[in-house]
Amino acid sequence: MLLADDQALMRGALRVLVESEGGMAVVGEAKDGAEAVALARVARPDVVLMDIRMPGTDGISATREITADPALTGVAVLVLTTFEADEYVAQAILAGAAGFLGKGAEPDELLGAIRTVAAGDALLSPAATKSLIARFVAQQQAEGGDGSGPRTVAGLDTLTVRERQVLVEVAGGLSNDAIAQRLGVSPLTVKTHINHMMAKLATRDRAQLVVAAYESGLVRPQR
């Protein structure tokens, strides 16, 4: 794991927490986004724990560089933010972050989040989803639309009925377990549907599936 935060005290606390957990290790620390990108290219960590607000290159720009680099496709970025409803959360997700977590999270919650993104899943809470939706609406209005106009999403017409149902639930911020319970299937079945959808829609992770759901008009923001 790579830690990126401009506060040395925060990096130190995170290192102690991570390295107290079996199977986890910190391979580097970065004090800004540029250093995080450079270290990621050298160390190739499974996860980058990325602060958003840092001097110079911020966490959003660094996340975008990491997720756009073909050589770093196996690196997941987990964004840390002070406020869950922070406007930058949506920007980070659009930049390719696998998810986000508030800095006020409990230690067990943080460790669980790291395991989740390291396993290739995404961590996207309902609060982050709402922030993401709000960004879409604002962007569409700025472009002269009414905030609800759908966009063409390649591959959407190849989704099965069940996959569309799962996509709607994913866009609502539900976990695999919650979706499984609602649809009467197993969590493994839900994960399989999600993997198929990511392949069909050429999306990197769960967060980008939410993007596709709203951009296509399959799910519409509630005002």
KOLGUTOR-211063 format. One line per 5 residues: their letters; for each residue x, z, y of N, C-alpha, C, O. Coordinates in steps of 0.001 Angstrom, whole numbers, plus 524288, in hexadecimal, padded with zeros to 5 digits. Each point is the difference from the previous one (the first is absolute). Example, Ala and Ser with C-alpha at 12.3 -4.5 7.8 and 13.67 -1.06 7.14 Angstrom:
2
as = 83386:81E78:7E9C6:7FC86:80000:804A6:80384:80000:804B0:8040C:80299:7FFED ~ 7FA96:7FA97:8042D:80334:8003C:804A6:7FCFE:802DA:80442:801FD:800A9:80454 $
***
This chain:
223
mllad = 8033D:80000:7FB5E:7FCC3:80000:804A2:80368:80000:804DF:80437:8024F:8001B ~ 7F9D4:7FB01:803FE:802A7:7FFD4:80508:7FC97:802BE:80406:7FB50:7FEF9:8004E ~ 80701:80484:802CC:7FD2C:802DF:80406:80140:7FDAF:80558:80492:7FF6A:80162 ~ 7F760:7FF42:801A2:800CE:7FDDC:8053A:7FCE4:80332:803F1:7FB35:7FFAF:80036 ~ 80793:80365:802E5:7FD8C:80354:803F8:80424:80148:8040C:8047F:80102:7FE9F $
dqalm = 7FA0E:7FEF8:8065E:803DF:800F8:80411:8015D:805C2:8008C:803B0:80156:802C9 ~ 7F96D:80213:7FAA1:80104:8059D:80055:80313:801CF:7FB38:7FE1A:7FFBB:7FB97 ~ 806A2:80219:80559:8035C:801B9:7FBB5:7FD94:80479:7FCEF:80098:80051:7FB3D ~ 7FCAA:80327:80785:7FD84:80470:7FD63:7FBD2:7FE24:7FC2F:7FF8A:80213:7FBB0 ~ 7FD6A:7FA04:805E7:7FBF0:7FDE0:7FC98:8026E:7FD5B:7FB44:7FE27:800BA:7FB9E $
rgalr = 805F6:7FC3A:80532:802A1:7FD72:7FB9E:8021E:8040C:7FC2D:7FF9A:7FF58:7FB41 ~ 802A6:804D9:806DA:80226:80413:7FCB0:7FBD4:802A3:7FCBB:800CC:8010B:7FB60 ~ 7FABB:80009:8070C:7FBB9:8028A:7FD2E:7FDD9:7FC6C:7FBC2:7FECD:801C1:7FBAF ~ 800B8:7F93D:80591:7FE06:7FC3F:7FC2A:803D1:7FF60:7FB77:7FE5E:7FF8A:7FB80 ~ 806A6:80072:805A8:803F6:7FF7D:7FBD8:7FFA8:80495:7FC33:8001A:7FF44:7FB40 $
vlves = 7FF7E:8057F:806E9:7FFA3:8049E:7FCAE:7FB29:7FFAC:7FC86:80043:8012D:7FB58 ~ 7FB54:7FD38:806EB:7FB2A:7FF96:7FCFF:8007C:7FBF3:7FBB0:7FEC2:80112:7FB7B ~ 8030B:7FA4B:805EB:8005F:7FBB4:7FC36:803C8:80156:7FB9B:7FED4:7FF1F:7FB6B ~ 805AF:802FC:805F8:803FC:800FA:7FC04:7FEEF:804E4:7FCCB:802C3:80115:7FC37 ~ 7F935:801E5:8054F:7FE67:80477:7FCC7:7FC64:7FE37:7FB9C:7FEBE:80300:7FC75 $
eggma = 7FFA2:7F81E:803D5:7FC6C:7FDC6:7FC22:80319:7FCD1:7FBFD:80328:7FCAB:8016D ~ 7FBED:8045F:7F9A8:802BD:7FD21:7FBF2:7FEC2:7FA38:80020:7FB81:7FE79:800BE ~ 80879:7FE52:7FE88:7FF37:7FA60:7FFE0:80021:7FD61:80546:7FF74:7FB3C:80051 ~ 80145:807CA:803E9:8003A:7FDC5:8053D:80549:80130:80275:80236:80430:7FF29 ~ 7FFCD:7F81E:803E0:804F7:800CA:802B5:80006:7FCF1:80516:7FDA1:7FBD5:80059 $
vvgea = 80500:80633:8038D:80091:7FD6A:8050F:8051E:7FCF8:7FFFC:8042E:8023D:7FF31 ~ 7FB77:7F8AF:801B4:804B6:7FCB5:7FFE2:80224:7FEEF:80574:8042C:7FDAC:80089 ~ 7F903:80401:80389:801EB:7FF19:80543:7FC56:8021B:8041A:7FB6B:800FC:7FEEE ~ 80697:7FFB8:805C9:7FCE4:801C9:80472:80107:7FC70:8049E:80472:7FE73:800FB ~ 7F763:80041:801DE:8007E:7FCA3:80499:7FD71:802AA:804A8:7FBE6:80274:7FF76 $
kdgae = 80681:7FD12:80517:7FDE2:80277:804A7:7FCBF:7FC46:80352:7FD9E:801A2:803D8 ~ 80244:7F95F:7FAB2:7FCB4:7FC3E:802C2:7FEB7:7FB74:7FC50:80203:7FFB4:7FBA5 ~ 7FAA5:7FCD3:8062C:7FE36:7FBC3:7FCB1:80439:7FC2D:7FE6A:8001C:7FE3A:7FB88 ~ 8035F:8007A:80812:80425:7FC45:7FECD:8037E:8020C:7FBA7:8018B:7FD1A:7FC7C ~ 7FFAD:807EA:803CD:80347:80262:7FBF5:7FD15:80027:7FACD:8025A:7FF58:7FBDC $
avala = 7F884:80186:8045F:7FCD5:80026:7FB3D:80021:7FABD:7FD34:80094:7FFC8:7FB3C ~ 7FEE3:7FC0A:807B6:80018:7FAC0:7FDB8:80559:7FEEC:7FD8E:80059:7FE07:7FBA0 ~ 803C1:80343:80733:80550:7FF0C:7FE11:8010C:80318:7FB00:80238:7FDE8:7FC49 ~ 7FC35:80706:80399:800DA:80342:7FB62:7FCA5:7FE33:7FB65:801AB:80042:7FB7F ~ 7F998:7FDED:805AD:7FC8E:7FE18:7FBD5:8026E:7FB50:7FD41:7FF88:7FF6C:7FB40 $
rvarp = 8030D:7FD44:807BF:80273:7FB53:7FDBB:804C2:80167:7FCA1:80167:7FD1A:7FC6E ~ 80104:8074B:804B8:8048D:801A5:7FCFB:7FE5F:80352:7FB4F:801B9:7FF0B:7FB9D ~ 7FAF5:804DB:80554:7FE9E:803CE:7FBEA:7FB87:7FE40:7FC7F:7FF8E:801D9:7FB95 ~ 7FD12:7FA92:80653:7FB75:7FE24:7FD0E:7FCC9:8048A:7FDB7:7FF49:80047:7FB41 ~ 7FEC8:80340:80812:7FCF6:80474:7FE0B:7FAA9:7FE36:7FE05:7FE1F:7FBD5:8017E $
dvvlm = 7FF7B:80743:7FB35:7FAA7:7FED1:7FE41:7FC28:800D6:8046F:7FC2E:7FD21:80086 ~ 804DF:806DE:802B2:7FC76:8016F:80443:8031A:8012A:804F4:80421:80277:7FFD6 ~ 7F9C9:7FBB4:80496:80211:80193:8051B:7FBD6:80356:80294:7FBA1:7FE35:800E5 ~ 805BA:806A6:8004B:7FC71:80378:802CE:80112:7FF2A:805C4:803FD:801CD:80200 ~ 7F883:7FB7F:800B6:8010D:7FDE8:80534:7FCC4:8029D:80448:7FB31:7FFEC:7FFDF $
dirmp = 80783:80260:803E5:7FD59:80204:8049C:7FE91:7FB5E:80376:802D5:7FC1E:8001A ~ 7F8DE:80439:802B3:7FE6B:7FBA8:8035B:802EE:80010:80521:80236:7FC08:80195 ~ 7FDD4:80865:80105:8023D:80044:8053E:805B2:801A4:7FFCB:80149:80490:7FF32 ~ 8020E:7F79B:8018D:805A0:800F0:80031:80250:7FCC8:8046E:7FDDC:7FBEA:8015D ~ 8067D:805D9:800EA:8026E:7FD04:80449:80231:7FAD5:7FE0A:8013F:7FF6D:7FB65 $
gtdgi = 7FF34:7FCD2:8082C:80204:7FAE6:7FE74:7FC08:7FD2A:7FCAB:7FB86:7FF4C:8019C ~ 80612:7FF10:7F9C2:7FC6F:7FD60:7FC62:7FC65:8040C:7FD97:801C7:80383:7FD3D ~ 7F921:7FC03:803CE:7FC5D:803F1:7FE01:7FEA1:7FEFE:7FA47:801BB:7FC2C:7FDA9 ~ 7FB24:80759:80029:7FEA5:7FFA6:7FA80:7FCC9:7FB43:7FE94:8006E:7FE00:7FBA5 ~ 7FC5D:8002B:807EF:7FCBA:7FB74:7FEF0:8035D:7FB17:7FF84:7FF63:7FCF3:7FC55 $
satre = 80423:80257:80760:80377:7FB72:7FFD3:8037C:8002B:7FB29:800F3:7FC00:7FD82 ~ 800F2:808AF:80132:80353:80093:7FB66:7FCEA:7FED9:7FB04:80201:7FD82:7FC69 ~ 7F92A:8044C:80366:7FCA8:7FEF6:7FB77:7FF29:7FA2A:7FF5A:80040:7FDF5:7FBA8 ~ 7FEC3:7FF61:808A5:7FF1E:7FA58:7FFD8:804DA:7FD29:7FDF0:7FF8A:7FC59:7FCE7 ~ 8050E:8054E:804CB:804DC:7FD85:7FE2D:800DB:800E1:7FA28:80192:7FC71:7FD2C $
itadp = 7FD63:8084B:80116:800DB:8014A:7FA7F:7FC3A:7FD04:7FC81:8019C:7FDC1:7FC10 ~ 7F962:80235:80556:7FC1A:7FD80:7FCA0:80053:7FA0E:80037:7FE0C:7FD57:7FC81 ~ 80467:80092:80791:8008A:7FA53:8006D:804EE:7FDFA:7FD59:800AC:7FB45:7FF75 ~ 802BB:80832:7FEE8:804F4:7FE7A:7FD94:7FF33:7FF2A:7FA28:7FED9:803BF:7FD37 ~ 801BA:7F77B:800D9:7FF3A:7FEE6:7FA6B:80389:8033D:7FC74:7FEA9:80104:7FB7F $
altgv = 805CC:80095:80685:803A5:80317:7FCE0:7FE3C:805A8:7FF69:80230:802EC:7FCDF ~ 7F9D2:7FEA1:80629:7FE2B:8056D:7FFE2:7FA63:8006B:7FE03:7FD2C:8039E:8016F ~ 80140:7F8BB:7FB4F:7FA95:8000C:7FE1E:7FEB5:804E4:7FCD3:7FB71:8017A:7FF96 ~ 80880:80106:7FE31:7FF01:804B0:7FCEC:80013:804FD:8032E:7FF79:80444:7FDD9 ~ 80130:7FB3C:80752:8003A:80494:8036A:7FAAF:800E6:8028D:7FDF3:7FC8A:802A3 $
avlvl = 7FFD7:80811:7FC96:7FAF8:80158:8025C:800EB:80382:804B6:80363:80369:7FFE5 ~ 7F99C:7FBBF:80435:80084:80332:804B6:7FB42:803A0:80077:7FB86:7FE3F:8001E ~ 80592:806CE:80024:7FBF6:803F0:800DA:800C6:8021F:80580:803F8:80277:80123 ~ 7F841:7FC95:8023E:80086:8016E:80580:7FE32:80598:800F9:7FBFC:801B7:7FDFC ~ 8070C:8010F:8051F:7FE90:80544:801A9:7FE31:7FFCE:805AB:80272:7FD72:80341 $
ttfea = 7F94F:8053D:7FDE8:7FE07:7FFFD:80556:7FE00:80568:80168:7FE3A:802EC:7FC9F ~ 80212:7FE63:80864:7FE46:80523:801C2:7FA13:80066:7FFE3:7FDD7:8040C:7FE8E ~ 7FF8B:7F7BB:802FC:7FA54:80004:80026:7FDCB:7FBD8:7FC5C:80188:7FB73:80044 ~ 7FADF:8061F:7FC56:7FDDA:7FC5E:7FC24:7FD33:7FB73:80291:7FFFE:7FBAB:7FDE9 ~ 7FD9C:80545:806A1:7FD19:7FBDB:8029F:80363:7FD04:803E2:7FE04:7FCE7:80319 $
deyva = 80716:80407:7FCBB:803AE:7FD60:80380:7FF2E:7FA1A:7FFCA:7FF8C:7FDC1:7FBC6 ~ 80043:7FFB8:808D1:7FF2F:7FA59:80039:80457:7FD08:7FD37:7FF36:7FB92:7FE4E ~ 8055B:806D8:80137:8045D:7FD5B:7FD80:7FF6C:7FFAA:7FA12:802B2:7FCF2:7FD73 ~ 7F9C5:80635:80061:7FF30:7FFD8:7FA5A:7FE4C:7FA8B:7FE5A:80217:7FDD5:7FC40 ~ 7FA20:7FFF1:80689:7FE1A:7FAC7:7FEB6:80456:7FBFB:80082:80078:7FC7C:7FCC0 $
qaila = 802AE:80406:8074A:8044F:7FC55:800B6:803DA:80051:7FB76:80206:7FC06:7FE36 ~ 7FEF6:808BB:7FFF2:803A1:800B4:7FBA6:7FDE3:7FD84:7FB10:802ED:7FD8D:7FD13 ~ 7F80D:8030C:801F7:7FD92:7FDB2:7FB5B:8003F:7FA10:80051:80132:7FD62:7FC26 ~ 7FDAB:80085:80874:80055:7FA5D:800B4:805A3:7FE16:7FF6F:800F1:7FB81:7FE97 ~ 802BC:807EE:80284:80589:7FE95:7FF77:801BC:80016:7FA52:80451:7FE48:7FEC3 $
gaagf = 7F856:803BA:7FDBE:80143:7FFEF:7FA75:800F4:80541:7FD7B:80194:8003E:7FB77 ~ 7FD7D:80407:80769:800C1:8052E:7FDB9:7FC45:800CC:7FB6E:7FB8A:7FE35:8001D ~ 80655:8047E:7FBE1:7FCC3:80108:7FB69:7FC08:80449:80110:7FC60:800C2:7FCEF ~ 80444:80205:80754:7FC51:80420:8015C:80247:80396:80418:80426:7FEF1:80230 ~ 7F91F:8054A:7FED4:801D7:803A1:803F8:7FE73:80589:7FE7C:7FC97:800DC:7FCB8 $
lgkga = 805FE:802CF:805C0:7FECD:8057F:7FF23:80117:802EF:80509:803D2:7FEE2:802B4 ~ 7F8D8:804DC:7FE90:800DD:80332:8049E:80469:803DD:7FF1D:800D4:801CA:7FB9D ~ 80204:7FF84:8088A:80460:803A6:7FF86:7FE2C:80586:7FEBD:8031F:8035A:7FE87 ~ 7F7D3:7FD8F:8020F:7FDE6:80521:7FEBE:7FE69:80090:7FA50:7FDB8:803F6:7FE81 ~ 80374:7F822:7FE52:7FE79:80023:7FA81:802D0:80462:7FD1A:8045E:80179:8015D $
epdel = 7F915:8008F:7FAAA:80267:803FE:7FCBC:80467:7FD91:7FCC1:7FFD5:7FB55:7FED9 ~ 8041B:807C7:7FFAA:80462:7FDEE:7FCE9:7FE48:7FD1B:7FB11:80201:7FBC9:7FED9 ~ 7FA50:80670:7FE42:7FE32:7FD71:7FB34:7FD6D:7FAC5:80132:80075:7FC47:7FCFD ~ 7FCD4:8037D:80775:7FD6A:7FB24:80190:8040C:7FBCF:80146:7FF5C:7FB73:7FE95 ~ 804C7:80620:80416:80426:7FC4C:80158:802B7:7FDFC:7FB1D:800ED:7FB50:7FF7A $
lgair = 80058:80836:7FCF7:80296:7FE66:7FB2D:7FC7E:7FC67:7FCCB:801D9:7FC42:7FD9C ~ 7F915:804E8:8025C:7FC4C:7FCAB:7FD3A:7FFB0:7FA9D:80272:7FF8B:7FC13:7FD42 ~ 800B4:803C1:807F3:7FFDA:7FAFE:802C0:804CE:7FCBE:7FEBF:7FFA1:7FB41:7FF52 ~ 804D8:80749:80060:804DB:7FD3F:7FEB4:7FF98:7FDA9:7FA89:80174:7FB7F:7FF26 ~ 7FC92:80791:7FD2F:7FF69:7FE0C:7FAA3:7FC42:7FB59:7FFDB:800DF:7FC3B:7FD25 $
tvaag = 7FAFB:80414:805F2:7FC12:7FBD9:8000D:80258:7FAD1:801B3:7FF57:7FC0B:7FD59 ~ 80363:803F6:8070D:80226:7FB0F:801FC:804A6:7FE37:7FCBA:800F4:7FB51:7FF7E ~ 801F3:80868:7FE48:8045E:7FE8E:7FCA8:7FE1B:7FD42:7FB14:802C5:7FCC3:7FDC5 ~ 7F87E:8048F:8008F:7FDB8:7FD95:7FB56:7FDA4:7FAAB:80125:7FE09:7FD64:7FC78 ~ 80228:800FB:8087B:7FDF2:7FADE:80160:7FA7D:8000A:8020D:7FDC4:7FBDF:8010C $
dalls = 7FFFB:808C4:7FF8E:7FABC:8006B:80228:8005B:800EF:805DC:80437:800FE:80216 ~ 7F758:7FEB0:80087:7FFED:800ED:8059F:7FCDD:804E6:8012F:7FC6A:8016B:7FD20 ~ 804FC:8011A:80719:7FD68:804C4:801A7:7FD51:7FEE5:8052E:8028C:7FFA5:80410 ~ 7F855:7FFD2:7FBC6:7FD11:7FE9C:804AC:7FB26:80362:80058:7FC59:7FF55:7FCF3 ~ 80396:80442:806B6:7FB98:80393:8007B:7FBA3:7FD8D:80334:800E2:7FC29:802C2 $
paatk = 7FA60:8060A:7FCE6:7FBB3:7FE02:80330:80138:7FFF8:805D1:7FE51:7FC7D:802D2 ~ 804A5:80776:7FF01:80152:80030:80593:8036A:7FB5E:80189:7FF4A:7FDB6:8042B ~ 8045F:800EF:7F87E:8035E:7FB82:8011E:7FCD2:7FB01:7FFEB:800DB:7FC7E:8032D ~ 7FB74:80330:7F92C:7FCA6:7FB6E:7FFA2:7FCE9:7FF3F:80509:7FF94:7FBA4:801FC ~ 7FE46:8089E:80011:7FCF3:7FFAE:804D3:80360:7FE1E:80480:7FE46:7FCE2:8033B $
sliar = 80684:80502:7FCFA:80397:7FE5E:8041F:8012F:7FA34:7FF89:8004B:7FD34:803E7 ~ 80064:80106:7F73F:8011E:7FA84:7FF04:7FB6B:7FC96:801AC:800BF:7FBF0:80277 ~ 7FA8B:805B5:7FC31:7FB4D:7FD14:8016F:7FF80:7FFA3:805EA:7FED0:7FBD9:8021D ~ 80219:80882:80088:7FF98:80010:805B3:803C2:7FC10:8026B:7FEBE:7FD7E:803E9 ~ 805D5:801FB:7F9C4:803DB:7FC40:80201:7FE00:7FA6C:7FF5B:800A2:7FCC3:80380 $
fvaqq = 7FCEF:8021C:7F7FA:7FDE2:7FAC6:7FF29:7FBDE:7FEB3:80417:8000C:7FBC5:80249 ~ 7FC63:807E5:7FE9D:7FBCD:7FF21:803C2:8023B:7FF03:8056C:7FE61:7FC5A:802AF ~ 8055C:806EA:7FEEF:8025C:7FF61:8052C:802D1:7FACB:80073:7FFBE:7FD6E:8040E ~ 802F6:80100:7F7C3:802E0:7FB0D:80014:7FC4D:7FB61:80073:800FD:7FC5E:802FE ~ 7FABE:803C0:7FA0C:7FC3B:7FBB8:8002D:7FD5E:7FFA9:80552:7FF03:7FBB9:801F7 $
qaegg = 7FFDB:808CA:80060:7FD97:80003:8052D:803CA:7FDD4:8040A:7FE6E:7FD32:80393 ~ 8068D:8041E:7FBD7:803F5:7FE13:803A4:80098:7FA1C:7FFA2:80174:7FD6C:803CA ~ 7FD67:80076:7F796:8006C:7FA61:7FF30:7FB09:7FD21:80199:7FF8D:7FB42:7FF53 ~ 7FCB2:807B9:802D4:7FB42:7FD8C:801EE:7FB8F:7FFEA:7FC2A:7FBED:7FDAF:80112 ~ 804C8:804D5:7FA6A:7FBCE:8002A:7FC26:7FC7C:804A0:800F1:80090:802C9:803E1 $
dgsgp = 7FBC2:7FE09:7F883:7FC61:80451:8008F:801A4:804B0:7FCB5:7FD14:803CC:7FF8B ~ 80794:7FBF3:7FE29:801E9:80461:7FCF0:7FE2C:7FFF6:7FA6F:80130:8039D:7FD0E ~ 7FBE8:7F858:80161:7FDFB:7FFEF:7FAA6:800CE:7FAC3:7FD52:7FE3E:7FF42:7FB96 ~ 80460:7FD20:806FE:800B2:7FACC:7FDCA:803C9:7FFEB:7FB79:80471:801C3:8008D ~ 7F9E6:7FC3B:7FAF4:8037B:7FFCB:7FB73:80433:7FBDC:8008F:7FF75:7FC4F:80308 $
rtvag = 804BD:80459:7FA02:80430:7FC32:7FFDE:800B7:7FE28:7FA68:7FE91:802B9:7FC4F ~ 803A0:7F8B3:8031A:800D8:7FDE4:7FAC8:80472:802F0:7FD52:80445:80082:80226 ~ 7FAAE:80165:7F92A:803EB:802B5:7FCDF:800AB:7FCF5:7FAF3:7FC73:7FFCC:7FCC4 ~ 80819:7FDD8:80293:80102:7FCD2:7FB67:7FF7D:80335:7FB07:80226:80448:7FF91 ~ 7FAFA:7F995:7FCB4:7FF76:8028B:7FAF2:7FB2B:80363:7FF70:7FEBA:801B0:7FBAF $
ldtlt = 7FE8F:7FF55:8089E:7FB6E:80370:7FFB7:7FBD5:7FDC7:7FC5E:7FD63:802F3:7FD3E ~ 801F6:7F7E6:802BA:7FC02:7FD98:7FCC5:8014F:80024:7FA2F:7FCC0:7FE9D:7FCBE ~ 80801:8030F:801F5:8017C:80059:7FA7B:7FEE0:80564:7FDB5:8008F:800CC:7FB4A ~ 7FDDF:802DE:807FD:7FEE7:80545:7FE18:7FAEF:80023:7FCDB:7FC36:7FD5A:80154 ~ 803C1:805B9:7FA8E:7FB3B:800B7:7FCEA:7FC5C:803AF:802E9:80187:80279:803D5 $
vrerq = 7F9B4:7FDDD:7FA54:7FC28:80384:80263:80205:8059C:7FFD8:7FFA7:802D1:803E2 ~ 80274:7FECD:7F7A6:801F9:80550:7FF7A:804A8:800F3:80399:80082:80433:8024A ~ 802DF:7F7EA:7FE32:8047F:8009F:80376:7FE3E:8009F:805A5:8024E:80309:802EF ~ 7F9AF:7FA26:7FE99:7FDEC:8009C:8054E:7FDD0:80578:800CD:800A6:80252:80429 ~ 7FCC0:7FFBA:7F7D5:7FDE3:80548:8005B:8046B:803F4:800B9:7FFA2:80391:80334 $
vlvev = 80481:7FBBE:7F9CB:8047C:8038C:8006A:80288:7FF79:80560:8018C:803E7:80258 ~ 7FEE0:7F759:7FF98:8026C:7FF1E:80517:7FCF9:802BF:80459:80258:80231:80395 ~ 7F88B:7FDB1:7FC1F:7FCBE:802B3:803E4:8012F:805D9:7FFF9:8006C:80270:80420 ~ 8001C:7FFC8:7F739:80118:80595:7FF99:80583:80149:801DD:800D8:80405:8027F ~ 802E0:7F89A:7FC4F:80557:800BC:801DE:80010:80001:805FB:802AF:8032B:8026C $
aggls = 7FA5A:7F946:7FFE9:7FFC0:7FF9F:805B0:7FD7E:804D2:8026D:800BA:80117:804A1 ~ 7FC50:801C8:7F832:7FDA0:804CE:801E5:8039E:804AD:7FF9E:7FE91:80458:8017A ~ 80632:7FABE:7FC81:803D3:8042C:7FFB7:7FFAA:8035A:7FB26:8026C:80426:7FFC5 ~ 7FA95:7FA1F:7FC4A:7FF68:80323:7FB47:804B0:7FF6B:7FC59:80277:7FBE0:7FFC8 ~ 7FEB5:80846:7FD63:80433:7FFE9:7FC27:7FE20:7FD36:7FB19:7FB56:7FEFE:7FF66 $
ndaia = 8084D:7FFC2:7FD19:7FE86:7FD82:7FB0C:7FC3A:8035E:7FCDF:7FC3F:7FE06:7FDBE ~ 804C3:80710:80223:7FC8C:8038D:7FD19:7FA7E:7FFFA:8024B:7FC26:7FFEA:7FD1F ~ 80382:8002B:80816:7FAE0:8000D:8028C:7FD1B:7FADB:7FF1B:7FB43:7FFF8:7FF2D ~ 8079E:7FBAF:800FE:7FD9F:7FAE9:7FF0B:7FE17:7FFAC:7FA5A:7FBBD:7FE08:7FEF5 ~ 80770:803E7:7FD71:7FE8C:7FFEF:7FA76:7FAF8:8030A:7FF11:7FC91:7FE43:7FD1D $
qrlgv = 8030B:80637:80552:7FB51:80333:7FF63:7FB39:7FD4F:8024D:7FBC2:8002F:7FDBE ~ 804F0:7FD57:806B7:7FB95:7FD6A:80296:7FE2A:7FB34:7FCF7:7FB51:7FEED:7FFC8 ~ 80853:7FE30:7FDE3:7FE96:7FB2D:7FD48:7FF34:800C0:7FA19:7FE6C:7FC5F:7FD44 ~ 802AC:8084D:800D5:7FF33:8010D:7FA78:803F5:7FD64:7FC70:7FEB3:7FE46:7FBB5 ~ 80627:80176:8061D:8043E:7FDBD:7FCD7:80495:803DF:7FFFC:7FFBD:80419:80281 $
spltv = 80469:7FA95:7FAB1:80486:80374:7FFDA:803A8:7FEE9:80499:7FFFB:7FBB1:80221 ~ 80329:80835:7FF6C:803D8:7FF23:8042C:803D8:7FB9E:7FEAA:801BE:7FD22:80372 ~ 7FF8E:80262:7F785:80391:7FBD3:7FE5C:7FD8F:7FAA5:800F2:802AF:7FC56:80195 ~ 7F837:80339:7FD71:7FD3F:7FB17:800FF:80017:7FEAF:805CB:800C4:7FB7F:80181 ~ 7FE73:8087C:801B8:8002C:7FF30:805AD:80567:7FE11:8019D:80079:7FC50:8030C $
kthin = 80393:8062F:7FAE8:80551:7FE6E:80159:80115:7FA64:7FE4D:802A5:7FD12:802BF ~ 7FB4A:80175:7F8B5:800AE:7FAA4:7FE23:7FD65:7FC20:803B2:80241:7FBF5:8014D ~ 7F8F6:80550:80062:7FD43:7FC9A:803BD:80325:7FF7E:80514:80073:7FBBE:80230 ~ 801B1:8089A:7FFA3:80301:7FFF1:804DA:804E0:7FC9C:7FF6D:80153:7FD00:80384 ~ 80150:8037C:7F815:804A1:7FCC0:7FF13:7FE9C:7FA36:7FFE8:802DA:7FCC3:8021F $
hmmak = 7F8B5:801F0:7FB63:7FE3D:7FA8D:7FFD7:7FECC:7FE01:80581:80155:7FB96:8015E ~ 7FC1F:807C0:801C9:7FE9E:7FE6B:80552:804D9:7FF2D:80357:8003C:7FC53:80319 ~ 80396:8070E:7FC49:804D0:7FF5F:8030A:802B0:7FADC:7FEB6:80237:7FD70:8036A ~ 7FD90:80115:7F79B:80254:7FB02:7FE6A:7FCEC:7FB66:8023F:80247:7FC47:80205 ~ 7F888:80405:7FD9A:7FCB6:7FBB7:801DF:80033:7FF5C:805E8:7FFDA:7FBA0:801FD $
latrd = 8007E:808C8:800D6:7FFE9:7FFCE:805B6:8057D:80013:8025C:8009E:80007:804C5 ~ 80361:80001:7F7D5:80575:80006:801C4:80103:80475:803C6:80257:7FF47:80423 ~ 7FBDB:8055B:7FA5F:800D8:804A3:8032F:80401:80385:7FD6C:8008A:80012:7FB39 ~ 8023C:802D2:807F9:80450:8034D:7FE20:7FE12:80508:7FD77:8023A:801CF:7FC24 ~ 7F99D:80073:8060D:7FE3A:80509:7FE11:7FA5C:80108:80193:7FD5B:7FC9A:80225 $
raqlv = 800E0:80816:7FCC5:7FA9A:80195:800FE:7FE99:7FF96:805CF:7FBB5:7FE55:80162 ~ 807F1:80334:801F4:7FEFF:7FFCD:8059D:7FEB4:7FA78:801C5:7FC79:7FF32:8032B ~ 8066A:7FCFA:7FAC1:7FEFA:7FAA0:8018F:7FAEB:7FDE7:7FDAB:7FDBB:7FC4C:80210 ~ 8007F:8060C:7F9AD:7FAD8:7FE97:7FDF9:7FBC4:8018F:803ED:7FC2A:7FD31:800B7 ~ 80491:8074B:801CD:7FC49:801B0:80403:7FFF1:7FC0F:8047C:7FBDE:7FEA0:80209 $
vaaye = 808C0:7FF9B:7FF73:80063:7FC07:80418:7FCD3:7FB2F:7FE7B:7FCF3:7FDFF:80322 ~ 803C8:80029:7F810:7FD44:7FB51:7FE25:7FA1F:800D0:7FFF9:7FD0D:7FC7C:80170 ~ 8013B:80822:7FCF0:7FA5E:80118:7FFAB:7FD61:7FF9B:8054E:7FBB5:7FDE0:8006E ~ 806D2:80427:8039E:7FDA4:7FFEF:8053B:800BF:7FAC9:802B6:7FC7E:7FE2F:802BD ~ 807FA:7FF68:7FC8C:800DF:7FAED:8028A:7FC4D:7FBDB:7FDD0:7FE56:7FC7A:802D1 $
sglvr = 80067:803F7:7F82E:7FC9D:7FC1A:7FD8C:7FA44:800C4:8014D:7FCD9:7FC6E:7FF58 ~ 801C4:8084D:80288:7FA8C:80121:8010A:7FD34:80239:7FB40:7FB58:8012C:8004D ~ 80765:7FF6F:7FB4A:7FD9C:80254:7FB62:7FE24:8058B:80144:7FBE7:801B7:7FE29 ~ 80728:80105:804FB:7FE7E:80522:801E9:8003C:7FFBD:805F0:803AA:7FDCF:80235 ~ 7F879:80465:80055:7FFD3:7FFCB:805AA:80063:8057B:80248:7FDE3:803B4:7FDC7 $
pqr = 804CA:7FCD8:806A1:8008B:80532:80269:7FACE:80201:801FD:7FCD8:7FD07:80215 ~ 80245:80813:7FD45:7FB4F:80269:8020A:80130:80237:80554:803E0:802C5:800AA ~ 7F8E9:7FC13:80316:80101:801CD:80557:7FCB2:804D0:8012E:80048:8021F:8044E $
***
